[in-house]
C-alpha cells in the first residue's frame, strides 16, 4: 500500500511550542492540502502537542493517526487535512 501526501514536515528535534507553530503555519498557508507530520515516537511530547492543537482547531478539516491506518511510522506520524 502506498501513501501520498501533498506536504511532509519532519519535526524531529523541535520543541513542542516550535513544532505547533510550524504546523499552524503550514496548515494556514496550504489550505486544501494533506500534510504528513512526522513527530516521531520518543517520549510522546511532540505527538501530544500536535494532536492537542488539532483537537482544538476548528479550521482543520480532519486528521488521522498513523497507528490507526497502518501508515509507516505508526504513532510517530499524524496526517492533517487542511
N, C-alpha and C positions, 0 to 999 in steps of 0.2 A: 504494500500500500504506500503511495506517495502522497505527501502533504505539501501543499503550496500556499504561500502567504505572500501578500504584497510587500510587506516590510518585516525585517527581522532586526531585533535590537538585543544585544548581549549586555547585561547589567552586572556581570561578574566584577567584583572589586568595588562596586558603588556602595555608598552609604544609603540607607533606606530613603532618607529625605531627597537625596540627589536622584535616586532611581525613580521615585514617584514623579519628580519634576520632569525628568526625561520622557517618561511615559505620557504624562499630561501634555507635554509639548507636541509629541508625535501624534497623539490622538486628536488634538485640536487642529493641527496643521494638515493632516491627511485624512479628512473625513471620507467615509465610504470605503475605507480600506480595511484589510485584515492585517493584524500585527502579531507576529510571534515574538513574545517576550521570553528571553532566556534569563532567568534569575538564578538558576542553579538550585541545588538541594541544600547544601550546607546546614546551617543551624535554623533555617526557615525564616529569618528576619526579613529578607528581601521579598520572598514569596508572600508572607503575611502583609507586608506594607503595600505591595502591588494589588493584592486581592482585596484588601480593605478599601483601597482607593476606588477600585472598580465597583465594589458593592454599594458604595455611597455616591456614585456618579450617575446622574440621570441622563447624561449626554452620551454615554456608551450604549450602543445598540445591544451588545451581548458579549459574553466571554465564555471560554471553556478552559477546563483544566487538563493539562497533558495526561494526567493519570486516569482521567475519566474516558479518554478516547484512544488510549494506547499510542499516543504520539511519542515519537522518540524523544527521550529526555524526561518522560514521565512527570513527576511532580516538580521537576525543575523548570517547567515550561507552562506559560499561560498564553492563550490565544485571545486577542481582543478584536471585536468587530466595531468599527467606529461609524 
